[in-house]
Amino acid sequence: MGLERRVGGRRWKNNERRAPAIYAHRENLTLVRSDGACDDLRWLGRGNSRWLLKEALKRLEQDPTVETRNMKTLRGHTVAQRELRIHGKYRILFNVDLERRTVTILVVAVKRHNVLYVRGQRFSACEDRM
């Protein structure tokens, strides 16, 4: 028998996969967090995670496909299509579905020098986190 936990008033077993958390639903954009991104945000702490999500929503609701200094398309990356830089050291890797107007946050990381760290571990782009 697996361990159970309560999330949003519903019981979840450890081996049962949750539906992605919808963080924000605007008239022109839906922002969805993957399970891995939820864990990444939890690792960063409550204050940082709320601040990061608020900043990400503010920047992504305008146009998530625009190329700026802080928002880039990743070339040859297996995990995500795009990267958003927040406050210099934080990186949010996400995918954009233009047909459904959905932005899915896949990874939240901290960049130190030239290396990405996710939950304190060096991030390898080859690992499967979706």
C-alpha positions as a Markdown table, in Angstrom:
| # | Residue | x | y | z |
|---|---|---|---|---|
| 1 | Met | 0.0 | 0.0 | 0.0 |
| 2 | Gly | 1.5 | 3.3 | -1.1 |
| 3 | Leu | 1.7 | 6.4 | 1.1 |
| 4 | Glu | -1.0 | 9.0 | 0.6 |
| 5 | Arg | -1.0 | 12.8 | 0.7 |
| 6 | Arg | -3.6 | 15.4 | 0.4 |
| 7 | Val | -3.3 | 18.0 | -2.4 |
| 8 | Gly | -6.1 | 20.4 | -3.0 |
| 9 | Gly | -8.6 | 18.4 | -1.0 |
| 10 | Arg | -7.9 | 15.2 | -3.0 |
| 11 | Arg | -5.9 | 12.2 | -1.9 |
| 12 | Trp | -3.0 | 11.2 | -4.0 |
| 13 | Lys | -1.0 | 8.0 | -3.8 |
| 14 | Asn | 2.7 | 8.3 | -4.3 |
| 15 | Asn | 2.6 | 6.2 | -7.5 |
| 16 | Glu | -0.3 | 8.1 | -8.9 |
| 17 | Arg | 0.7 | 11.0 | -11.3 |
| 18 | Arg | -0.9 | 14.3 | -10.7 |
| 19 | Ala | -2.3 | 16.5 | -13.4 |
| 20 | Pro | -0.2 | 19.5 | -14.2 |
| 21 | Ala | -0.9 | 22.5 | -11.9 |
| 22 | Ile | -2.4 | 25.4 | -13.7 |
| 23 | Tyr | -0.9 | 28.5 | -12.2 |
| 24 | Ala | -2.6 | 31.2 | -14.1 |
| 25 | His | -5.3 | 31.4 | -16.7 |
| 26 | Arg | -5.7 | 34.7 | -18.5 |
| 27 | Glu | -7.8 | 35.3 | -21.5 |
| 28 | Asn | -4.9 | 35.0 | -23.9 |
| 29 | Leu | -2.5 | 32.6 | -22.0 |
| 30 | Thr | -2.6 | 29.6 | -19.7 |
| 31 | Leu | 0.5 | 29.0 | -17.6 |
| 32 | Val | 1.0 | 25.4 | -16.5 |
| 33 | Arg | 3.7 | 24.0 | -14.2 |
| 34 | Ser | 5.0 | 20.5 | -14.6 |
| 35 | Asp | 5.5 | 18.2 | -11.6 |
| 36 | Gly | 9.3 | 18.7 | -11.9 |
| 37 | Ala | 8.9 | 22.5 | -11.9 |
| 38 | Cys | 6.7 | 22.3 | -8.8 |
| 39 | Asp | 9.5 | 20.4 | -7.0 |
| 40 | Asp | 12.1 | 22.9 | -8.3 |
| 41 | Leu | 10.1 | 25.8 | -6.9 |
| 42 | Arg | 9.6 | 24.1 | -3.6 |
| 43 | Trp | 13.3 | 23.6 | -3.3 |
| 44 | Leu | 13.9 | 27.3 | -3.8 |
| 45 | Gly | 11.5 | 28.2 | -0.9 |
| 46 | Arg | 8.1 | 29.9 | -0.6 |
| 47 | Gly | 9.2 | 33.5 | -1.0 |
| 48 | Asn | 11.5 | 32.9 | -4.0 |
| 49 | Ser | 9.0 | 30.6 | -5.8 |
| 50 | Arg | 6.1 | 33.0 | -5.5 |
| 51 | Trp | 8.3 | 35.9 | -6.7 |
| 52 | Leu | 9.6 | 33.9 | -9.6 |
| 53 | Leu | 6.2 | 32.8 | -10.7 |
| 54 | Lys | 4.8 | 36.3 | -10.5 |
| 55 | Glu | 7.8 | 37.7 | -12.6 |
| 56 | Ala | 7.4 | 34.8 | -15.1 |
| 57 | Leu | 3.7 | 35.4 | -15.6 |
| 58 | Lys | 4.3 | 39.2 | -16.0 |
| 59 | Arg | 6.9 | 38.6 | -18.7 |
| 60 | Leu | 5.2 | 35.7 | -20.5 |
| 61 | Glu | 1.7 | 37.0 | -20.7 |
| 62 | Gln | 2.7 | 39.7 | -23.1 |
| 63 | Asp | 4.2 | 37.5 | -25.8 |
| 64 | Pro | 6.0 | 34.2 | -24.8 |
| 65 | Thr | 7.6 | 33.8 | -28.3 |
| 66 | Val | 9.3 | 37.2 | -28.5 |
| 67 | Glu | 13.1 | 37.3 | -28.6 |
| 68 | Thr | 14.6 | 39.6 | -26.0 |
| 69 | Arg | 17.8 | 39.8 | -24.0 |
| 70 | Asn | 16.1 | 37.8 | -21.2 |
| 71 | Met | 14.0 | 35.4 | -23.3 |
| 72 | Lys | 15.7 | 33.2 | -25.8 |
| 73 | Thr | 15.0 | 30.2 | -28.0 |
| 74 | Leu | 17.2 | 27.3 | -27.2 |
| 75 | Arg | 18.9 | 25.6 | -30.1 |
| 76 | Gly | 19.5 | 21.8 | -29.9 |
| 77 | His | 18.1 | 21.5 | -26.4 |
| 78 | Thr | 16.2 | 18.3 | -25.6 |
| 79 | Val | 14.3 | 19.5 | -22.5 |
| 80 | Ala | 12.7 | 22.8 | -23.5 |
| 81 | Gln | 12.2 | 25.2 | -26.4 |
| 82 | Arg | 12.7 | 28.5 | -24.6 |
| 83 | Glu | 14.5 | 30.1 | -21.7 |
| 84 | Leu | 13.5 | 33.0 | -19.5 |
| 85 | Arg | 16.2 | 34.8 | -17.4 |
| 86 | Ile | 15.0 | 36.5 | -14.2 |
| 87 | His | 17.1 | 38.7 | -12.0 |
| 88 | Gly | 20.3 | 37.5 | -13.7 |
| 89 | Lys | 20.7 | 34.2 | -11.9 |
| 90 | Tyr | 17.4 | 32.4 | -12.2 |
| 91 | Arg | 16.4 | 30.5 | -15.4 |
| 92 | Ile | 13.0 | 29.1 | -16.3 |
| 93 | Leu | 12.9 | 26.6 | -19.1 |
| 94 | Phe | 9.5 | 26.4 | -20.8 |
| 95 | Asn | 7.6 | 25.2 | -23.9 |
| 96 | Val | 5.0 | 27.2 | -25.8 |
| 97 | Asp | 2.0 | 25.8 | -27.6 |
| 98 | Leu | 0.7 | 28.5 | -29.8 |
| 99 | Glu | -2.5 | 26.7 | -30.9 |
| 100 | Arg | -3.7 | 26.2 | -27.3 |
| 101 | Arg | -2.1 | 29.4 | -26.0 |
| 102 | Thr | -0.4 | 27.4 | -23.3 |
| 103 | Val | 3.0 | 27.9 | -21.7 |
| 104 | Thr | 4.3 | 24.9 | -19.8 |
| 105 | Ile | 7.1 | 25.6 | -17.3 |
| 106 | Leu | 9.4 | 22.5 | -17.2 |
| 107 | Val | 12.5 | 23.5 | -15.2 |
| 108 | Val | 13.3 | 26.2 | -12.7 |
| 109 | Ala | 17.1 | 26.5 | -12.2 |
| 110 | Val | 19.8 | 28.7 | -10.7 |
| 111 | Lys | 22.7 | 29.6 | -12.9 |
| 112 | Arg | 26.1 | 30.0 | -11.3 |
| 113 | His | 28.9 | 31.1 | -13.7 |
| 114 | Asn | 28.3 | 28.8 | -16.7 |
| 115 | Val | 26.4 | 25.9 | -15.0 |
| 116 | Leu | 22.7 | 25.4 | -14.3 |
| 117 | Tyr | 21.8 | 23.9 | -11.0 |
| 118 | Val | 18.4 | 22.4 | -10.3 |
| 119 | Arg | 17.5 | 21.6 | -6.7 |
| 120 | Gly | 21.2 | 22.0 | -5.8 |
| 121 | Gln | 22.4 | 19.5 | -8.4 |
| 122 | Arg | 24.3 | 20.2 | -11.6 |
| 123 | Phe | 21.7 | 20.1 | -14.4 |
| 124 | Ser | 22.3 | 17.9 | -17.4 |
| 125 | Ala | 20.3 | 18.7 | -20.5 |
| 126 | Cys | 20.2 | 15.0 | -21.4 |
| 127 | Glu | 18.1 | 13.9 | -18.5 |
| 128 | Asp | 14.4 | 13.4 | -19.0 |
| 129 | Arg | 12.3 | 15.6 | -16.7 |
| 130 | Met | 9.0 | 15.9 | -18.5 |
